[in-house]
Amino acid sequence: GFLPSEDSGQLFCFTEGPQDISFEGMVALQQQVAEIIRKDPNVDALMSFVGASNFNPAMNSGRITITLKPFGQRKNADEVVRGLRPKLARLQGVKAFVQNVPAIRIGGQLTKAPYQFVVQGASTEMLYAWAPRIEAKLRTIPGLVDISSDLQIARPQVTVEIQREKASTLGVSAQQIQMALNNAYGSSQVSTIFTATNQYWVILELEPRYQSDPSALSKLYVRSNTGALVPLDAVAKLSYGVGPLSVTHLGQLPSVTLSFDLRQGVALSEAIAEVRKAMVELQVPAALNTSFQGTAQAFEKSLQGMGLLLLMSVLVIYLVLGILYESFIHPITIISGL
């Protein structure tokens, strides 16, 4: 390993729902995960969050901070993690990743598992085609667990293509269409109501039953320059498809980060060697760059100079022994014996 696993009395859990899930649906799944964690006899308390964060802009994600009981009343933190994994794996519709967050995090980003393997490429088509294959290959390595990817490119979406000639004829501008969509789906604050003891924001949005129905877009009206109401589908073409939930980058290139944890008894050095071997077997194209990040990258770099470090250590020991014994032969005898 590189950094020893410490028991700070806290665990962290990432949750991930389907890419097309609503906020209400994600809340329901998050409550199921939290209930399983809460029933664990080693857990004292937890805090649960749903939605986008500063390190994950996706709405289908959640986070749970877990506080464990005092050390004498529970198992070791790593044992608690191993006990929660099979319980959470039985849940349908949501993935949960529990980890004992290291006290020191070296580079990288906060992901669903401690160790990160990044795939980069200038071509998003090639990157998105190969990332699932690489993830599937990593799942065949027996020493890895909690393998996950931040690639999310199957979110249902509606593309609004403005028919500019029709819109101009009807006195509707692109900005007016944008404002209509923002008022309908953006939860805009349009006013504030002040009372004697409090103040209340006025939020403009569609009714929830229309927000969850894509076909309701055709019923949306836009106010034209003449004051008339023009249906959206009269000035815009609506097409349905899928698209990326988020596009991640590392440096200047689009990237996909695969995170993983180690099975009990597996060394980080063994895992790195197996991942490298798997990439050779998979024959990843040269146009894609693969590298470890964070703790795994620091560990890999530390191994590169290990041979030279050992050689220099033996040389220093030889010099010290030579000074102590005032001999060129006795240090060699002692070092050989050791």
Disulfide bonds with the S-S distance in Angstrom:
none
